[in-house]
Amino acid sequence: MHTFGMPGAVDVVFLGHGWQVLAFRGCLPPARWLPAPRATQAALLLAAGRCTLTGLEPGMTLYQDAAARLTLPFATTLLRRNVDAAKSEP
């Protein structure tokens, strides 16, 4: 993964199979190179600081939120955290 040609810093999220968060790096400056974890299937680039604001953690699973996309048609992709049902039960 590299940020050559980027106008500013970005957060990089490395996603594995099924959009599982493998790792992330916050505020990666322009013109930098960062090796991806071995099982990486895709990299998600976010505005700098978004990983911290959204509370992303390795092991989380992201999914496209189709309902929110209908409400906000200007958004290309909206992601939300998958809530594990077992964790939400008392």
PDB file of N, CA, C and O in Angstrom, chain B, residues numbered from 101:
ATOM      1  N   MET B 101       0.856  -1.168   0.000  1.00  0.00           N
ATOM      2  CA  MET B 101       0.000   0.000   0.000  1.00  0.00           C
ATOM      3  C   MET B 101       0.897   1.224   0.000  1.00  0.00           C
ATOM      4  O   MET B 101       1.890   1.272   0.726  1.00  0.00           O
ATOM      5  N   HIS B 102       0.553   2.212  -0.810  1.00  0.00           N
ATOM      6  CA  HIS B 102       1.334   3.444  -0.815  1.00  0.00           C
ATOM      7  C   HIS B 102       0.407   4.657  -0.881  1.00  0.00           C
ATOM      8  O   HIS B 102      -0.751   4.556  -1.286  1.00  0.00           O
ATOM      9  N   THR B 103       0.935   5.779  -0.481  1.00  0.00           N
ATOM     10  CA  THR B 103       0.165   7.023  -0.519  1.00  0.00           C
ATOM     11  C   THR B 103       0.821   8.051  -1.432  1.00  0.00           C
ATOM     12  O   THR B 103       0.638   9.254  -1.245  1.00  0.00           O
ATOM     13  N   PHE B 104       1.582   7.589  -2.416  1.00  0.00           N
ATOM     14  CA  PHE B 104       2.179   8.507  -3.377  1.00  0.00           C
ATOM     15  C   PHE B 104       1.065   9.143  -4.204  1.00  0.00           C
ATOM     16  O   PHE B 104       0.196   8.438  -4.715  1.00  0.00           O
ATOM     17  N   GLY B 105       1.083  10.451  -4.337  1.00  0.00           N
ATOM     18  CA  GLY B 105       0.058  11.173  -5.082  1.00  0.00           C
ATOM     19  C   GLY B 105      -1.131  11.616  -4.243  1.00  0.00           C
ATOM     20  O   GLY B 105      -2.003  12.328  -4.740  1.00  0.00           O
ATOM     21  N   MET B 106      -1.182  11.210  -2.988  1.00  0.00           N
ATOM     22  CA  MET B 106      -2.275  11.643  -2.116  1.00  0.00           C
ATOM     23  C   MET B 106      -2.039  13.090  -1.698  1.00  0.00           C
ATOM     24  O   MET B 106      -0.901  13.474  -1.426  1.00  0.00           O
ATOM     25  N   PRO B 107      -3.101  13.899  -1.644  1.00  0.00           N
ATOM     26  CA  PRO B 107      -2.917  15.304  -1.278  1.00  0.00           C
ATOM     27  C   PRO B 107      -2.682  15.539   0.213  1.00  0.00           C
ATOM     28  O   PRO B 107      -2.191  16.600   0.598  1.00  0.00           O
ATOM     29  N   GLY B 108      -3.022  14.569   1.053  1.00  0.00           N
ATOM     30  CA  GLY B 108      -2.859  14.735   2.497  1.00  0.00           C
ATOM     31  C   GLY B 108      -2.825  13.383   3.179  1.00  0.00           C
ATOM     32  O   GLY B 108      -2.836  12.342   2.521  1.00  0.00           O
ATOM     33  N   ALA B 109      -2.785  13.404   4.492  1.00  0.00           N
ATOM     34  CA  ALA B 109      -2.744  12.171   5.277  1.00  0.00           C
ATOM     35  C   ALA B 109      -4.066  11.416   5.176  1.00  0.00           C
ATOM     36  O   ALA B 109      -5.123  12.023   5.008  1.00  0.00           O
ATOM     37  N   VAL B 110      -3.999  10.091   5.279  1.00  0.00           N
ATOM     38  CA  VAL B 110      -5.183   9.241   5.244  1.00  0.00           C
ATOM     39  C   VAL B 110      -5.049   8.152   6.301  1.00  0.00           C
ATOM     40  O   VAL B 110      -3.948   7.843   6.758  1.00  0.00           O
ATOM     41  N   ASP B 111      -6.179   7.581   6.677  1.00  0.00           N
ATOM     42  CA  ASP B 111      -6.197   6.371   7.493  1.00  0.00           C
ATOM     43  C   ASP B 111      -6.345   5.205   6.532  1.00  0.00           C
ATOM     44  O   ASP B 111      -7.156   5.267   5.608  1.00  0.00           O
ATOM     45  N   VAL B 112      -5.580   4.150   6.736  1.00  0.00           N
ATOM     46  CA  VAL B 112      -5.630   2.974   5.877  1.00  0.00           C
ATOM     47  C   VAL B 112      -6.133   1.800   6.706  1.00  0.00           C
ATOM     48  O   VAL B 112      -5.572   1.489   7.756  1.00  0.00           O
ATOM     49  N   VAL B 113      -7.192   1.150   6.231  1.00  0.00           N
ATOM     50  CA  VAL B 113      -7.752  -0.021   6.905  1.00  0.00           C
ATOM     51  C   VAL B 113      -7.536  -1.216   5.985  1.00  0.00           C
ATOM     52  O   VAL B 113      -7.965  -1.195   4.831  1.00  0.00           O
ATOM     53  N   PHE B 114      -6.879  -2.248   6.480  1.00  0.00           N
ATOM     54  CA  PHE B 114      -6.645  -3.462   5.709  1.00  0.00           C
ATOM     55  C   PHE B 114      -7.755  -4.456   6.018  1.00  0.00           C
ATOM     56  O   PHE B 114      -7.972  -4.821   7.173  1.00  0.00           O
ATOM     57  N   LEU B 115      -8.453  -4.889   4.977  1.00  0.00           N
ATOM     58  CA  LEU B 115      -9.598  -5.783   5.120  1.00  0.00           C
ATOM     59  C   LEU B 115      -9.275  -7.162   4.570  1.00  0.00           C
ATOM     60  O   LEU B 115      -8.640  -7.298   3.525  1.00  0.00           O
ATOM     61  N   GLY B 116      -9.723  -8.183   5.293  1.00  0.00           N
ATOM     62  CA  GLY B 116      -9.563  -9.553   4.859  1.00  0.00           C
ATOM     63  C   GLY B 116     -10.856 -10.067   4.250  1.00  0.00           C
ATOM     64  O   GLY B 116     -11.728  -9.288   3.866  1.00  0.00           O
ATOM     65  N   HIS B 117     -10.970 -11.369   4.166  1.00  0.00           N
ATOM     66  CA  HIS B 117     -12.158 -12.014   3.610  1.00  0.00           C
ATOM     67  C   HIS B 117     -13.399 -11.574   4.387  1.00  0.00           C
ATOM     68  O   HIS B 117     -13.397 -11.568   5.618  1.00  0.00           O
ATOM     69  N   GLY B 118     -14.457 -11.208   3.661  1.00  0.00           N
ATOM     70  CA  GLY B 118     -15.698 -10.796   4.304  1.00  0.00           C
ATOM     71  C   GLY B 118     -15.627  -9.434   4.961  1.00  0.00           C
ATOM     72  O   GLY B 118     -16.431  -9.136   5.844  1.00  0.00           O
ATOM     73  N   TRP B 119     -14.685  -8.598   4.552  1.00  0.00           N
ATOM     74  CA  TRP B 119     -14.501  -7.241   5.072  1.00  0.00           C
ATOM     75  C   TRP B 119     -14.155  -7.222   6.558  1.00  0.00           C
ATOM     76  O   TRP B 119     -14.549  -6.308   7.282  1.00  0.00           O
ATOM     77  N   GLN B 120     -13.425  -8.226   7.004  1.00  0.00           N
ATOM     78  CA  GLN B 120     -12.978  -8.236   8.396  1.00  0.00           C
ATOM     79  C   GLN B 120     -11.750  -7.335   8.512  1.00  0.00           C
ATOM     80  O   GLN B 120     -10.828  -7.425   7.700  1.00  0.00           O
ATOM     81  N   VAL B 121     -11.742  -6.466   9.526  1.00  0.00           N
ATOM     82  CA  VAL B 121     -10.620  -5.555   9.740  1.00  0.00           C
ATOM     83  C   VAL B 121      -9.436  -6.360  10.263  1.00  0.00           C
ATOM     84  O   VAL B 121      -9.504  -6.944  11.344  1.00  0.00           O
ATOM     85  N   LEU B 122      -8.354  -6.388   9.493  1.00  0.00           N
ATOM     86  CA  LEU B 122      -7.141  -7.091   9.905  1.00  0.00           C
ATOM     87  C   LEU B 122      -6.239  -6.165  10.713  1.00  0.00           C
ATOM     88  O   LEU B 122      -5.696  -6.552  11.748  1.00  0.00           O
ATOM     89  N   ALA B 123      -6.090  -4.945  10.226  1.00  0.00           N
ATOM     90  CA  ALA B 123      -5.230  -3.948  10.867  1.00  0.00           C
ATOM     91  C   ALA B 123      -5.547  -2.594  10.263  1.00  0.00           C
ATOM     92  O   ALA B 123      -6.208  -2.504   9.229  1.00  0.00           O
ATOM     93  N   PHE B 124      -5.074  -1.543  10.913  1.00  0.00           N
ATOM     94  CA  PHE B 124      -5.219  -0.222  10.322  1.00  0.00           C
ATOM     95  C   PHE B 124      -4.060   0.647  10.758  1.00  0.00           C
ATOM     96  O   PHE B 124      -3.387   0.373  11.752  1.00  0.00           O
ATOM     97  N   ARG B 125      -3.847   1.686   9.999  1.00  0.00           N
ATOM     98  CA  ARG B 125      -2.808   2.665  10.317  1.00  0.00           C
ATOM     99  C   ARG B 125      -3.419   4.046  10.166  1.00  0.00           C
ATOM    100  O   ARG B 125      -3.889   4.403   9.085  1.00  0.00           O
ATOM    101  N   GLY B 126      -3.418   4.808  11.217  1.00  0.00           N
ATOM    102  CA  GLY B 126      -4.005   6.136  11.194  1.00  0.00           C
ATOM    103  C   GLY B 126      -3.017   7.202  10.762  1.00  0.00           C
ATOM    104  O   GLY B 126      -1.820   7.104  11.033  1.00  0.00           O
ATOM    105  N   CYS B 127      -3.522   8.209  10.096  1.00  0.00           N
ATOM    106  CA  CYS B 127      -2.767   9.396   9.699  1.00  0.00           C
ATOM    107  C   CYS B 127      -1.461   9.076   8.964  1.00  0.00           C
ATOM    108  O   CYS B 127      -0.393   9.560   9.338  1.00  0.00           O
ATOM    109  N   LEU B 128      -1.562   8.260   7.923  1.00  0.00           N
ATOM    110  CA  LEU B 128      -0.398   7.947   7.101  1.00  0.00           C
ATOM    111  C   LEU B 128      -0.155   9.125   6.156  1.00  0.00           C
ATOM    112  O   LEU B 128      -1.018   9.437   5.336  1.00  0.00           O
ATOM    113  N   PRO B 129       1.010   9.787   6.254  1.00  0.00           N
ATOM    114  CA  PRO B 129       1.273  10.964   5.432  1.00  0.00           C
ATOM    115  C   PRO B 129       1.438  10.603   3.950  1.00  0.00           C
ATOM    116  O   PRO B 129       1.632   9.436   3.608  1.00  0.00           O
ATOM    117  N   PRO B 130       1.360  11.610   3.076  1.00  0.00           N
ATOM    118  CA  PRO B 130       1.574  11.365   1.648  1.00  0.00           C
ATOM    119  C   PRO B 130       2.985  10.847   1.376  1.00  0.00           C
ATOM    120  O   PRO B 130       3.900  11.041   2.176  1.00  0.00           O
ATOM    121  N   ALA B 131       3.137  10.186   0.236  1.00  0.00           N
ATOM    122  CA  ALA B 131       4.429   9.681  -0.243  1.00  0.00           C
ATOM    123  C   ALA B 131       5.073   8.682   0.720  1.00  0.00           C
ATOM    124  O   ALA B 131       6.285   8.708   0.937  1.00  0.00           O
ATOM    125  N   ARG B 132       4.252   7.808   1.291  1.00  0.00           N
ATOM    126  CA  ARG B 132       4.749   6.756   2.183  1.00  0.00           C
ATOM    127  C   ARG B 132       4.331   5.395   1.653  1.00  0.00           C
ATOM    128  O   ARG B 132       3.365   5.283   0.899  1.00  0.00           O
ATOM    129  N   TRP B 133       5.062   4.366   2.050  1.00  0.00           N
ATOM    130  CA  TRP B 133       4.769   2.991   1.670  1.00  0.00           C
ATOM    131  C   TRP B 133       4.530   2.206   2.943  1.00  0.00           C
ATOM    132  O   TRP B 133       5.250   2.378   3.926  1.00  0.00           O
ATOM    133  N   LEU B 134       3.507   1.333   2.933  1.00  0.00           N
ATOM    134  CA  LEU B 134       3.144   0.553   4.112  1.00  0.00           C
ATOM    135  C   LEU B 134       2.829  -0.874   3.673  1.00  0.00           C
ATOM    136  O   LEU B 134       1.944  -1.072   2.841  1.00  0.00           O
ATOM    137  N   PRO B 135       3.530  -1.870   4.209  1.00  0.00           N
ATOM    138  CA  PRO B 135       3.216  -3.250   3.819  1.00  0.00           C
ATOM    139  C   PRO B 135       1.863  -3.690   4.381  1.00  0.00           C
ATOM    140  O   PRO B 135       1.500  -3.351   5.507  1.00  0.00           O
ATOM    141  N   ALA B 136       1.139  -4.442   3.581  1.00  0.00           N
ATOM    142  CA  ALA B 136      -0.174  -4.956   4.000  1.00  0.00           C
ATOM    143  C   ALA B 136      -0.006  -6.287   4.720  1.00  0.00           C
ATOM    144  O   ALA B 136       0.899  -7.054   4.392  1.00  0.00           O
ATOM    145  N   PRO B 137      -0.869  -6.575   5.700  1.00  0.00           N
ATOM    146  CA  PRO B 137      -0.834  -7.896   6.340  1.00  0.00           C
ATOM    147  C   PRO B 137      -1.053  -9.001   5.305  1.00  0.00           C
ATOM    148  O   PRO B 137      -1.651  -8.759   4.257  1.00  0.00           O
ATOM    149  N   ARG B 138      -0.587 -10.175   5.586  1.00  0.00           N
ATOM    150  CA  ARG B 138      -0.591 -11.283   4.639  1.00  0.00           C
ATOM    151  C   ARG B 138      -1.968 -11.614   4.059  1.00  0.00           C
ATOM    152  O   ARG B 138      -2.059 -11.873   2.858  1.00  0.00           O
ATOM    153  N   ALA B 139      -3.015 -11.619   4.833  1.00  0.00           N
ATOM    154  CA  ALA B 139      -4.351 -12.048   4.369  1.00  0.00           C
ATOM    155  C   ALA B 139      -5.185 -10.902   3.779  1.00  0.00           C
ATOM    156  O   ALA B 139      -6.390 -11.063   3.584  1.00  0.00           O
ATOM    157  N   THR B 140      -4.568  -9.760   3.495  1.00  0.00           N
ATOM    158  CA  THR B 140      -5.312  -8.593   3.003  1.00  0.00           C
ATOM    159  C   THR B 140      -5.955  -8.864   1.649  1.00  0.00           C
ATOM    160  O   THR B 140      -5.300  -9.330   0.717  1.00  0.00           O
ATOM    161  N   GLN B 141      -7.256  -8.564   1.556  1.00  0.00           N
ATOM    162  CA  GLN B 141      -8.012  -8.676   0.306  1.00  0.00           C
ATOM    163  C   GLN B 141      -8.261  -7.298  -0.301  1.00  0.00           C
ATOM    164  O   GLN B 141      -8.374  -7.167  -1.520  1.00  0.00           O
ATOM    165  N   ALA B 142      -8.346  -6.260   0.552  1.00  0.00           N
ATOM    166  CA  ALA B 142      -8.634  -4.902   0.088  1.00  0.00           C
ATOM    167  C   ALA B 142      -8.115  -3.907   1.120  1.00  0.00           C
ATOM    168  O   ALA B 142      -7.894  -4.244   2.283  1.00  0.00           O
ATOM    169  N   ALA B 143      -7.930  -2.685   0.664  1.00  0.00           N
ATOM    170  CA  ALA B 143      -7.538  -1.601   1.558  1.00  0.00           C
ATOM    171  C   ALA B 143      -8.585  -0.505   1.445  1.00  0.00           C
ATOM    172  O   ALA B 143      -8.980  -0.127   0.342  1.00  0.00           O
ATOM    173  N   LEU B 144      -9.028  -0.003   2.569  1.00  0.00           N
ATOM    174  CA  LEU B 144     -10.018   1.063   2.632  1.00  0.00           C
ATOM    175  C   LEU B 144      -9.299   2.330   3.079  1.00  0.00           C
ATOM    176  O   LEU B 144      -8.660   2.348   4.131  1.00  0.00           O
ATOM    177  N   LEU B 145      -9.404   3.387   2.279  1.00  0.00           N
ATOM    178  CA  LEU B 145      -8.787   4.665   2.617  1.00  0.00           C
ATOM    179  C   LEU B 145      -9.854   5.587   3.173  1.00  0.00           C
ATOM    180  O   LEU B 145     -10.903   5.786   2.561  1.00  0.00           O
ATOM    181  N   LEU B 146      -9.577   6.145   4.334  1.00  0.00           N
ATOM    182  CA  LEU B 146     -10.502   7.060   4.996  1.00  0.00           C
ATOM    183  C   LEU B 146      -9.796   8.377   5.272  1.00  0.00           C
ATOM    184  O   LEU B 146      -8.566   8.434   5.279  1.00  0.00           O
ATOM    185  N   ALA B 147     -10.556   9.426   5.498  1.00  0.00           N
ATOM    186  CA  ALA B 147      -9.970  10.703   5.893  1.00  0.00           C
ATOM    187  C   ALA B 147      -9.175  10.507   7.188  1.00  0.00           C
ATOM    188  O   ALA B 147      -9.567   9.722   8.051  1.00  0.00           O
ATOM    189  N   ALA B 148      -8.079  11.214   7.309  1.00  0.00           N
ATOM    190  CA  ALA B 148      -7.217  11.077   8.485  1.00  0.00           C
ATOM    191  C   ALA B 148      -8.014  11.295   9.769  1.00  0.00           C
ATOM    192  O   ALA B 148      -8.751  12.273   9.893  1.00  0.00           O
ATOM    193  N   GLY B 149      -7.861  10.390  10.707  1.00  0.00           N
ATOM    194  CA  GLY B 149      -8.539  10.483  11.995  1.00  0.00           C
ATOM    195  C   GLY B 149      -9.845   9.709  12.088  1.00  0.00           C
ATOM    196  O   GLY B 149     -10.399   9.582  13.179  1.00  0.00           O
ATOM    197  N   ARG B 150     -10.352   9.190  10.977  1.00  0.00           N
ATOM    198  CA  ARG B 150     -11.648   8.502  10.985  1.00  0.00           C
ATOM    199  C   ARG B 150     -11.603   7.165  11.716  1.00  0.00           C
ATOM    200  O   ARG B 150     -12.604   6.766  12.310  1.00  0.00           O
ATOM    201  N   CYS B 151     -10.486   6.470  11.691  1.00  0.00           N
ATOM    202  CA  CYS B 151     -10.399   5.184  12.409  1.00  0.00           C
ATOM    203  C   CYS B 151     -10.641   5.389  13.899  1.00  0.00           C
ATOM    204  O   CYS B 151     -11.345   4.607  14.537  1.00  0.00           O
ATOM    205  N   THR B 152     -10.055   6.437  14.441  1.00  0.00           N
ATOM    206  CA  THR B 152     -10.233   6.735  15.858  1.00  0.00           C
ATOM    207  C   THR B 152     -11.664   7.169  16.150  1.00  0.00           C
ATOM    208  O   THR B 152     -12.263   6.726  17.130  1.00  0.00           O
ATOM    209  N   LEU B 153     -12.212   8.035  15.299  1.00  0.00           N
ATOM    210  CA  LEU B 153     -13.578   8.534  15.516  1.00  0.00           C
ATOM    211  C   LEU B 153     -14.626   7.432  15.444  1.00  0.00           C
ATOM    212  O   LEU B 153     -15.601   7.460  16.194  1.00  0.00           O
ATOM    213  N   THR B 154     -14.439   6.464  14.554  1.00  0.00           N
ATOM    214  CA  THR B 154     -15.429   5.403  14.385  1.00  0.00           C
ATOM    215  C   THR B 154     -15.202   4.230  15.328  1.00  0.00           C
ATOM    216  O   THR B 154     -16.057   3.351  15.436  1.00  0.00           O
ATOM    217  N   GLY B 155     -14.070   4.204  16.005  1.00  0.00           N
ATOM    218  CA  GLY B 155     -13.803   3.120  16.937  1.00  0.00           C
ATOM    219  C   GLY B 155     -13.449   1.806  16.272  1.00  0.00           C
ATOM    220  O   GLY B 155     -13.710   0.741  16.830  1.00  0.00           O
ATOM    221  N   LEU B 156     -12.857   1.863  15.085  1.00  0.00           N
ATOM    222  CA  LEU B 156     -12.464   0.625  14.408  1.00  0.00           C
ATOM    223  C   LEU B 156     -11.445  -0.144  15.229  1.00  0.00           C
ATOM    224  O   LEU B 156     -10.560   0.443  15.850  1.00  0.00           O
ATOM    225  N   GLU B 157     -11.579  -1.461  15.226  1.00  0.00           N
ATOM    226  CA  GLU B 157     -10.652  -2.339  15.929  1.00  0.00           C
ATOM    227  C   GLU B 157     -10.397  -3.559  15.063  1.00  0.00           C
ATOM    228  O   GLU B 157     -11.296  -3.996  14.346  1.00  0.00           O
ATOM    229  N   PRO B 158      -9.192  -4.122  15.110  1.00  0.00           N
ATOM    230  CA  PRO B 158      -8.941  -5.369  14.384  1.00  0.00           C
ATOM    231  C   PRO B 158      -9.914  -6.451  14.851  1.00  0.00           C
ATOM    232  O   PRO B 158     -10.193  -6.578  16.043  1.00  0.00           O
ATOM    233  N   GLY B 159     -10.425  -7.226  13.897  1.00  0.00           N
ATOM    234  CA  GLY B 159     -11.387  -8.279  14.198  1.00  0.00           C
ATOM    235  C   GLY B 159     -12.814  -7.884  13.899  1.00  0.00           C
ATOM    236  O   GLY B 159     -13.671  -8.755  13.749  1.00  0.00           O
ATOM    237  N   MET B 160     -13.098  -6.584  13.805  1.00  0.00           N
ATOM    238  CA  MET B 160     -14.449  -6.137  13.447  1.00  0.00           C
ATOM    239  C   MET B 160     -14.746  -6.527  12.004  1.00  0.00           C
ATOM    240  O   MET B 160     -13.842  -6.680  11.183  1.00  0.00           O
ATOM    241  N   THR B 161     -16.025  -6.684  11.722  1.00  0.00           N
ATOM    242  CA  THR B 161     -16.461  -6.935  10.364  1.00  0.00           C
ATOM    243  C   THR B 161     -17.283  -5.745   9.897  1.00  0.00           C
ATOM    244  O   THR B 161     -18.189  -5.298  10.599  1.00  0.00           O
ATOM    245  N   LEU B 162     -16.970  -5.234   8.718  1.00  0.00           N
ATOM    246  CA  LEU B 162     -17.699  -4.111   8.144  1.00  0.00           C
ATOM    247  C   LEU B 162     -18.653  -4.619   7.080  1.00  0.00           C
ATOM    248  O   LEU B 162     -18.407  -5.659   6.469  1.00  0.00           O
ATOM    249  N   TYR B 163     -19.723  -3.904   6.858  1.00  0.00           N
ATOM    250  CA  TYR B 163     -20.644  -4.259   5.782  1.00  0.00           C
ATOM    251  C   TYR B 163     -21.229  -2.993   5.189  1.00  0.00           C
ATOM    252  O   TYR B 163     -21.262  -1.942   5.830  1.00  0.00           O
ATOM    253  N   GLN B 164     -21.694  -3.112   3.943  1.00  0.00           N
ATOM    254  CA  GLN B 164     -22.298  -1.972   3.281  1.00  0.00           C
ATOM    255  C   GLN B 164     -23.705  -1.791   3.805  1.00  0.00           C
ATOM    256  O   GLN B 164     -24.475  -2.749   3.868  1.00  0.00           O
ATOM    257  N   ASP B 165     -24.043  -0.581   4.179  1.00  0.00           N
ATOM    258  CA  ASP B 165     -25.341  -0.267   4.761  1.00  0.00           C
ATOM    259  C   ASP B 165     -26.270   0.243   3.664  1.00  0.00           C
ATOM    260  O   ASP B 165     -26.301   1.440   3.377  1.00  0.00           O
ATOM    261  N   ALA B 166     -27.022  -0.661   3.055  1.00  0.00           N
ATOM    262  CA  ALA B 166     -27.899  -0.322   1.936  1.00  0.00           C
ATOM    263  C   ALA B 166     -29.024   0.618   2.358  1.00  0.00           C
ATOM    264  O   ALA B 166     -29.401   1.500   1.586  1.00  0.00           O
ATOM    265  N   ALA B 167     -29.574   0.454   3.567  1.00  0.00           N
ATOM    266  CA  ALA B 167     -30.672   1.307   4.035  1.00  0.00           C
ATOM    267  C   ALA B 167     -30.205   2.753   4.175  1.00  0.00           C
ATOM    268  O   ALA B 167     -30.911   3.676   3.769  1.00  0.00           O
ATOM    269  N   ALA B 168     -29.026   2.954   4.745  1.00  0.00           N
ATOM    270  CA  ALA B 168     -28.505   4.315   4.896  1.00  0.00           C
ATOM    271  C   ALA B 168     -28.178   4.913   3.538  1.00  0.00           C
ATOM    272  O   ALA B 168     -28.290   6.125   3.350  1.00  0.00           O
ATOM    273  N   ARG B 169     -27.779   4.089   2.604  1.00  0.00           N
ATOM    274  CA  ARG B 169     -27.451   4.586   1.269  1.00  0.00           C
ATOM    275  C   ARG B 169     -28.692   5.136   0.564  1.00  0.00           C
ATOM    276  O   ARG B 169     -28.587   6.071  -0.229  1.00  0.00           O
ATOM    277  N   LEU B 170     -29.858   4.569   0.845  1.00  0.00           N
ATOM    278  CA  LEU B 170     -31.097   5.097   0.274  1.00  0.00           C
ATOM    279  C   LEU B 170     -31.415   6.475   0.850  1.00  0.00           C
ATOM    280  O   LEU B 170     -31.953   7.338   0.157  1.00  0.00           O
ATOM    281  N   THR B 171     -31.077   6.671   2.118  1.00  0.00           N
ATOM    282  CA  THR B 171     -31.319   7.945   2.788  1.00  0.00           C
ATOM    283  C   THR B 171     -30.324   9.012   2.329  1.00  0.00           C
ATOM    284  O   THR B 171     -30.667  10.188   2.209  1.00  0.00           O
ATOM    285  N   LEU B 172     -29.086   8.581   2.074  1.00  0.00           N
ATOM    286  CA  LEU B 172     -28.018   9.500   1.657  1.00  0.00           C
ATOM    287  C   LEU B 172     -27.502   9.078   0.283  1.00  0.00           C
ATOM    288  O   LEU B 172     -26.433   8.474   0.194  1.00  0.00           O
ATOM    289  N   PRO B 173     -28.235   9.380  -0.786  1.00  0.00           N
ATOM    290  CA  PRO B 173     -27.869   8.883  -2.113  1.00  0.00           C
ATOM    291  C   PRO B 173     -26.552   9.422  -2.654  1.00  0.00           C
ATOM    292  O   PRO B 173     -26.002   8.863  -3.602  1.00  0.00           O
ATOM    293  N   PHE B 174     -26.035  10.507  -2.063  1.00  0.00           N
ATOM    294  CA  PHE B 174     -24.770  11.063  -2.539  1.00  0.00           C
ATOM    295  C   PHE B 174     -23.572  10.239  -2.068  1.00  0.00           C
ATOM    296  O   PHE B 174     -22.479  10.382  -2.616  1.00  0.00           O
ATOM    297  N   ALA B 175     -23.754   9.388  -1.074  1.00  0.00           N
ATOM    298  CA  ALA B 175     -22.653   8.580  -0.553  1.00  0.00           C
ATOM    299  C   ALA B 175     -22.406   7.388  -1.471  1.00  0.00           C
ATOM    300  O   ALA B 175     -23.352   6.748  -1.929  1.00  0.00           O
ATOM    301  N   THR B 176     -21.155   7.096  -1.735  1.00  0.00           N
ATOM    302  CA  THR B 176     -20.845   5.961  -2.593  1.00  0.00           C
ATOM    303  C   THR B 176     -20.895   4.652  -1.805  1.00  0.00           C
ATOM    304  O   THR B 176     -21.451   3.664  -2.284  1.00  0.00           O
ATOM    305  N   THR B 177     -20.331   4.637  -0.624  1.00  0.00           N
ATOM    306  CA  THR B 177     -20.364   3.446   0.213  1.00  0.00           C
ATOM    307  C   THR B 177     -20.435   3.882   1.664  1.00  0.00           C
ATOM    308  O   THR B 177     -19.663   4.732   2.107  1.00  0.00           O
ATOM    309  N   LEU B 178     -21.345   3.310   2.381  1.00  0.00           N
ATOM    310  CA  LEU B 178     -21.449   3.578   3.815  1.00  0.00           C
ATOM    311  C   LEU B 178     -21.133   2.286   4.552  1.00  0.00           C
ATOM    312  O   LEU B 178     -21.640   1.225   4.187  1.00  0.00           O
ATOM    313  N   LEU B 179     -20.313   2.364   5.570  1.00  0.00           N
ATOM    314  CA  LEU B 179     -19.924   1.183   6.321  1.00  0.00           C
ATOM    315  C   LEU B 179     -20.343   1.337   7.767  1.00  0.00           C
ATOM    316  O   LEU B 179     -20.259   2.421   8.346  1.00  0.00           O
ATOM    317  N   ARG B 180     -20.792   0.241   8.337  1.00  0.00           N
ATOM    318  CA  ARG B 180     -21.136   0.218   9.756  1.00  0.00           C
ATOM    319  C   ARG B 180     -20.504  -1.003  10.376  1.00  0.00           C
ATOM    320  O   ARG B 180     -20.187  -1.978   9.695  1.00  0.00           O
ATOM    321  N   ARG B 181     -20.327  -0.931  11.677  1.00  0.00           N
ATOM    322  CA  ARG B 181     -19.784  -2.088  12.388  1.00  0.00           C
ATOM    323  C   ARG B 181     -20.839  -3.165  12.508  1.00  0.00           C
ATOM    324  O   ARG B 181     -22.011  -2.869  12.741  1.00  0.00           O
ATOM    325  N   ASN B 182     -20.434  -4.401  12.353  1.00  0.00           N
ATOM    326  CA  ASN B 182     -21.317  -5.538  12.556  1.00  0.00           C
ATOM    327  C   ASN B 182     -21.343  -5.834  14.049  1.00  0.00           C
ATOM    328  O   ASN B 182     -20.298  -6.064  14.657  1.00  0.00           O
ATOM    329  N   VAL B 183     -22.525  -5.831  14.635  1.00  0.00           N
ATOM    330  CA  VAL B 183     -22.664  -6.090  16.064  1.00  0.00           C
ATOM    331  C   VAL B 183     -22.895  -7.584  16.255  1.00  0.00           C
ATOM    332  O   VAL B 183     -23.855  -8.149  15.730  1.00  0.00           O
ATOM    333  N   ASP B 184     -22.011  -8.208  17.006  1.00  0.00           N
ATOM    334  CA  ASP B 184     -22.120  -9.633  17.282  1.00  0.00           C
ATOM    335  C   ASP B 184     -23.272  -9.845  18.268  1.00  0.00           C
ATOM    336  O   ASP B 184     -23.261  -9.287  19.365  1.00  0.00           O
ATOM    337  N   ALA B 185     -24.254 -10.645  17.882  1.00  0.00           N
ATOM    338  CA  ALA B 185     -25.448 -10.876  18.720  1.00  0.00           C
ATOM    339  C   ALA B 185     -25.083 -11.498  20.060  1.00  0.00           C
ATOM    340  O   ALA B 185     -25.719 -11.216  21.075  1.00  0.00           O
ATOM    341  N   ALA B 186     -24.064 -12.339  20.061  1.00  0.00           N
ATOM    342  CA  ALA B 186     -23.673 -12.990  21.308  1.00  0.00           C
ATOM    343  C   ALA B 186     -23.140 -11.982  22.318  1.00  0.00           C
ATOM    344  O   ALA B 186     -23.326 -12.160  23.522  1.00  0.00           O
ATOM    345  N   LYS B 187     -22.484 -10.935  21.849  1.00  0.00           N
ATOM    346  CA  LYS B 187     -21.954  -9.934  22.750  1.00  0.00           C
ATOM    347  C   LYS B 187     -23.027  -9.005  23.300  1.00  0.00           C
ATOM    348  O   LYS B 187     -22.879  -8.450  24.389  1.00  0.00           O
ATOM    349  N   SER B 188     -24.118  -8.836  22.537  1.00  0.00           N
ATOM    350  CA  SER B 188     -25.158  -7.896  22.964  1.00  0.00           C
ATOM    351  C   SER B 188     -26.138  -8.502  23.969  1.00  0.00           C
ATOM    352  O   SER B 188     -26.873  -7.771  24.634  1.00  0.00           O
ATOM    353  N   GLU B 189     -26.153  -9.832  24.086  1.00  0.00           N
ATOM    354  CA  GLU B 189     -27.056 -10.468  25.058  1.00  0.00           C
ATOM    355  C   GLU B 189     -26.450 -10.413  26.445  1.00  0.00           C
ATOM    356  O   GLU B 189     -25.239 -10.581  26.592  1.00  0.00           O
ATOM    357  N   PRO B 190     -27.264 -10.182  27.471  1.00  0.00           N
ATOM    358  CA  PRO B 190     -26.736 -10.139  28.850  1.00  0.00           C
ATOM    359  C   PRO B 190     -26.324 -11.499  29.360  1.00  0.00           C
ATOM    360  O   PRO B 190     -25.865 -11.620  30.496  1.00  0.00           O
TER     361      PRO B 190
END
